[in-house]
Amino acid sequence: MRVYVTIANAALLAALAAMAAACQSTPAPSGPNRAALPTMERVALGANACWFKSGDPAFAAYKLAPELNSFSGRPRILLVHKGSPESRPLLVVQAEGSPARLQAFGPVMSEPVAGRIAADVNRWSAGNKACN
């Protein structure tokens, strides 16, 4: 009789454990960190890979100048002329806050490539590494 009670208790315990496990919710999948710095790190990596290392002709005349270590709380990347990196930036993409609020501005944003820049930046900031 004692062996039967022990087996019954073990079976009951296993059934309770299975029911408790079935009631547990699975943790929500976490997306990329939405703070300003990690967001701009993703954007800088995407811009470097897709605009410059790929040899994209739309960006051949430019150079990427990341300024991610910003004490103002606005990490940013700059697009400057390849031959004169000290000149005024032609594009500034910056983020601020958590979740990050992105801004892209500068003379390049009034050129035909502006729509592509906006789409690329939004895609990379969301964690998608694709070039297009």
Secondary structure, DSSP 4 states (H G I P E B T S, - for coil): -HHHHHHHHHHHHHHHHHHHHHHPPPPPPP----SHHHHHHHHHHHHIIIIIIT--GGGTTEEEEEE---TTS--EEEEEESS-TTSPPSEEEEEETTTTEEEEESGGGGSTTHHHHHHHHHHHHTT-----
